Amino acid sequence: MSAGDLVWVELDAEAPGHNLEELRRAAGGSPQVCAVVKSNAYGHGLAEMAGLIPGADWLGVNSLDEGIALRRLGEARPVLVLGHVPLGRLPEAIAEDLRLTVYNFETLDALRACASPRTPARLHLKVETGTGRQGIHPGRAAEFASRARAIPGAELEGLSTHFANIEDTLNHSYAESQLAVFGRVLESFGPDRPRVVHTACTAAAILFPETSFDMIRAGIGLYGLWPSRETYLSAGLSGRPVPGLRPVLAWKTRIAQLKEMPSGSFIGYGCSYRTTRPSRIAVLPVGYYDGYDRALGNAAHVLVRGKRAPVVGRICMNLCMADVTDVPGAALEDEVVLLGRDGDECVPAEMLASWAGTINYEVVARINPLLPRRVVSAGSGPERARVEVS
């Protein structure tokens, strides 16, 4: 961490590899793992996270540009683009040897003009099984596969789907129905089934090893976060080993000003908070531009010198305030933990999400990508506890 940083993110160097192996163990057997590093690696930092998961077999991204960024970093592992690639940019994707998730017949038409045995296109057919999002209708999967295989230089390498309701419930009948639909499509391929079949996200890999097939797509769990409280409870009730996930990310800032405010003083825009005693207020140089949600005003706590300090007043674009009256010795440029652990206290992503009325995915994914990401060893900072969702 640079002495000049006012807001930054720390990444536990050991946690990603640990989480990857915990998910692989939960999935049973030895499936390949596609580490999903889309959206700036769920806010953790694409370049940093790619370097922290040498044990991942594949990398998954959302966009062509993310895939190209990995190639520019020297990444040689298979990279699967999970999102739509614009038809006019398909030649770029092929040139960079990126795997493509496909489900539009128009994509196949466009590939005829740019794929060849010398520049092959490796395709992963996504089947719509009930999520109502990306994917070809099951009844047209065979036709799509036949047309894909007829393209010179195209290889139908993969077959996939995604579950709609495996995370948010203790009743997994809908996920089971989706798996059944996918199973019928897979069976229809017979011996010509694609060689990389994958359906399992983090929750599926933990709860239903039968969804793992040839590869799991490790997303939120890779970062040491549980998909939901329901997934955590379901795992505990399953009788199977519960993965010991370790959060990768801590988010920090520094006190930029300390001021003594008399009782009855208004703090921040809109006069939404008023002190009820003589108070010591810390001004923090972080706001909603950085990804610290505006809804956290008058709701959240930060950690200063191992103690909780309530966030008071509205969150500003670049600033927020915390009441450090009960934090003895708080001083200018003291480290402040926005997300993470400080001594015995912890503000996990799930807690921030609860205060902001959202989910842990959004909390970390929205951290400004321009903020520095620093890789630290587990022994060089506050102890990282394994996460438990209560």
N, C-alpha and C positions, 0 to 999 in steps of 0.2 A: 504494500500500500504506500503510495507516494505521500510525502508529508504535505503536499499541496492539495490533495483531494479533499473536497468538502462533502461529496456524496459518492459512495462507491458500493460495489457488490463484491463479496468474498465467496469463493468457491472452495469447498473442502476437497482437496486433491484425491483423497482416498474413497470418498463416499460414492461417486458414480460407479466405479468398478465393483464395489461391494453390492450396490443395489442391483446392478446387472446380473451378478451371480445369484443373488437371492431370487430374482425373478426367473432366471433360468432353472433354478432348483424347484421353484414352485410349479413351473410348467411341466415338470417331469421329463425324464429322458434327457436328451441333449439337442433340443431344437436350436436352429440358428436364431440369432437375435438381430433384429433390425432396430437400431437405436434411433428413435424419432427425435430429430434435432430441428424440426421446423420452428418457425416464428422465433428466430434467434435462440434456438434451443430452449423454448419455453421461457424466454427472458433471461436465461443464464449466460448466454454468449455462445454463438455458433462455433467460433474458432477455438475458444477455450474448452468447450465440452467435447468437441471432436477429438481433441488431444488427450482427454481424460478417460476415454473409453476404448482403449486399444483392443479390449476383449469383444467388442461388438463386431459381428460378421458383416452387417450391412448398416447403412445410414439412410434414414428416411427424411425427406424434406417436403415442403408444400409446393414450392415454386421452382421454375427453371432457374431463376437467378440465385436461389439458395444452393441449388446443385452446382452451378457454375462457380459460386464462391468456394465451395468445398474443393472443387478441382483446382482452383487457383491456390488453395492452401497446400496443394500437393497430395490431397486425399485420393488414394487409389482403390479403396474398397467400393463394392457395388453401392450405388446411390439410387434410391427409388424416389421418383417424384410422385407424390400422392395427389397433388392437385392438377388442374387443367393446364396444359401447355398450349399457348396460342398456336393456331395452325401455321401461321407464318414463321414461327420460331422452332418448328420441329427439326429443321436441319441442324440448328445449334445444339439441341438436346442430343441428337444422334452423334454429332461430332464430339461431344463431351462424354460419350458413352454413359448416358444417364438412362436408367430404366424408366419406362413410362407407364403410368396407370391409365388404362384406356376403357372407354365405354360409349364413345360417340362414333357412329359410322363415318362421319365427316373426317375424323382423325385418321381413320384407315385410308380414306381416299387421298388425303394429303400425304400420307406416308409413302404411297406408291411412287411419288415424285422424288423422294429423297432417300429412301432406304435402298440398300443394295448389299450383296454378299460382302463387299469390301467395307461398307459402313452399315452394319446391321442395326436393326431396331429391336430392342428387347422389351417385350410388352407384358404387362400384368393386367389381365381382364378383371374388372371389378363387377361383381354381381349385386344387384339391388335385391336385398332379402327382407326389407321392411323398415329401413331407416328413412326412406323418402329423400335421400340425398344423392350422392354420386352412384352410378352403377347402371348396368344394362339389365333389362327385365329378364328374369330367369328363362322365360319362354323363348328369348331371342339369343341366349348365350351361345348355343351351338352354331347358329348362323353367323354370329359375330366371330367366333373362334375360327370357323372355316374361312371366312373372308380375310381374317388377319393372317392366317397361315398361307394364304395364296399370294401374299405380297412378297416378291423376291427380297431376300435379306431380312425379313421379319421373323422373329422367334417369339412364339407365345410361351414365355418363360414362367409366368405366374398366374395364379387365380386367387382372388381375395373377396372378402366382404367386410362389413363393419357392423357392430352391434349397436342397436338404438337404446336399449334400456337394460344394460347389464350392470350399470353403476349405481343407479338411483333407487334401487328397490331391493327388498329381501325376497321377492317373488320373481324367479328367473324363467318363468314359463315363456315369456315373449322371446327372450334370447334363445331358448331351446327351440322355439318354432323357427326362428331365423336359421339356426344351425341345421335344422332338418331340411329347409329349403335349399340351403347351400349344399348339403350332402347329396341331394338329388341331382343338382347340377354337376357336382363333382363325379358322381357315379356315371352320369351320361357320357363322360369323356372316356370311360373305360381305360384301356392301357395307354391311351394317348393323353392322359391327364398332364397338365403342365408340371414341371419338376419342382416348382416352389409354390406350395399352397399355404396361404396364411390368412387367418381370421382373427387371431387373438391380440387384443389390446392388453394393457396392464391388468384390468379387472378380469378379463376372460382368462388370461394366463394363470392368475391366482386361483380363481374359483372353478374353472373347468379345463383341466389339462387336455381334454379331448379336443379342444379348439386349437391346440398349438400346431398340429399338422407338421409342416416342415420348418416353420419360422414363426416367431412371435414378434409383434411390433411393440417394443417397450417405450411407452411415452411417459406419462406423469410419474410412474413408479421409478423410472430411471433417475429422477431428480429427488427421490426420497419422500415423495408425497403420495398420499393415498387418493385414489379417484373420488372417494366419498366415504362418509361415515358408514353408509350401508354396505359398501364393499368390505370395509374393515370388520364390521359385525358378521357379515356372511362368511368371511374367512375364518373368524374365530369359531363360528358354529359348525363349520364344515368338518372339523375333526382332523384336518390336514395341517401341516406346519404353516404357521403364519410368517410371511417374510418379515425380517427385521430391517425395515427401510430406514435410511439415514438421510435427513435433509442435506442437500448439497449447498444451498444458498443462504447467505446472511446479507442483510442490506443495512448500510450504516451511513451516518452523517456526523457532523460536528456542531457544537454550539457556536453560533456566530455572534450572539450578543446576549448579555444577561442584564435584566433591568428590574428594579424594585418598583412594584406597583401598589399603591394604597388600596385598601378595601373599597369596593364600589367602582373600581376601574373597569372600563370596557376593553375587551381584547379582540382585535381583528375586525374584518369587514362585517358590516351588518349589525355590529354590537351584539353578536349572538351569545357572548359569554361575558359575565361580570364577576369580578372577584368578590368573595365574601369575607376576605381577611387580607391583611398585608401579604402580598405574594411576590415570589421571585420567579420571573418569567424568562424562559430560555427561547430565543429566536433561532429556529433551525432553517438552514438554507436548502430546504427540500419542499416540493409542492406537487401539484397535480401534473405539471409538465414532466416531472421525473417519474410519474406513475403512482405517486402517493395519493390515493383517491380522495376526492373532495368530500365524500361521505364520511371520512374518518374524523373530521372536525368535531370536537366535543364528544367523541366516542372512543377513540383509540388511546392506547398507552404506548410510550416508548420506554426504553431502558437506559438509565444513566447511572453509572457507578453501581451497577447491579441492583438498582431499585426502579420500580415503576414510577413513571411521571405521566400524568394525564395530558393528552393533547387538548388544548383549549382554543376556542375561536375557530373560525372557518379556515380550511386549508386554502392557501393562496396558490397562484401559479408557480411561484418559486420559493415560497416561505411557508412555514407553519410555526406554531408556538406550543410550548409545553410548560406546565407548572412544575418547577423543580424546588418548590418551597420545602418539601420533605426529603430532599436529597442533599445531605450535608456535604459541603465542600465542592459542589458543582462549580466548574470553572470554565472560562472561555476556551473554546476548541476542545473541550472534553468530547470523547467518542460517545455517540448516541446510537443505540441499536433500534432500528425501525422494524426489522424482521430478523429473528434469530435469538440466540442465547447470550446472556451476560450473567455469569455466576449461576445462582439457583433460579433465576427468572428467565422466562422464555416467551417470546411472541412468535408463535408459529404462523405459517401462511393461512392455516384454517381459521385462526383467531382474527387475523386481519380481514379475511373474507367475510366472517360473520359480522364484524363491525360495519363493513362496507355493503353488506347485503349482496354478496356475490360468491364465487367459488375460488378455491385456491389456484386453479389454473389461471384465472384472469389476473389475480394478484401478482403472480410472478411474470406472466407473459407481457404485462403492460409496463414493466420497469423499463425506463428509457434506454434504448440500445446504445446511446452515446455515453452513458455512464461507464467509468472504468470497471472492468471485471478483473479481480485479482485472485489467482490460485494460491491457496495457503495449505500447508500441511495440517493435519488434525492436531498436531502438538503445538502449533504456533499461534493459536487463537483460542477463544472460548470452546470448551468441550461441546462437540456435536452429539446431542442425544438422539437415540433412535426415536422415530416419530410414532406416536400412538394417537389415534383419532378418538376423542371421547364424545 
